[in-house]
Amino acid sequence: MHSALIAVALLHSQDPTAVKLTDLERFPPRECVQENRNAAVDHLNWLGSRARFSDTEAELESRYRRQQWRFDAWDLLSDACNAEFYARVRLDRLRRLRYAIGEEAYAAGDMPDPVPWWTFEVRP
């Protein structure tokens, strides 16, 4: 039984598609991750407070769902960056992040904008 576990661990360590904690090097530093996570959750809360205002229910639900995806991505990266978490938890968050943002974005370290800045009106 012990040799079977070693064999599985060895195969996993040689899997080029496996996530590694060193993958974090391609993403922004932890401080930036925390700021963007906070911005994403603030915007999510703001959208929740708008439920009684001008948007139709379908529009608001769509915006909320897209913002929830942004927050989830930053939250997963935040957990992965947390050195106080067990390595297996951090690796799980990286796997979930790769699935959430896609292989290409993950490989490039491209995170979604924490807030859809382009939807805000610029005032002089």
Secondary structure, DSSP 8 states (H G I E B T S, - for coil): -HHHHHHHHHHHHT-TTS--GGGGGGS--HHHHHHHHHHHHHHHHHHHHGGGSSS-HHHHHHHHHHHHHHHHHHHHHHHHH-TTS-HHHHHHHHHHHHHHH-HHHHHHT----SS-GGGS----
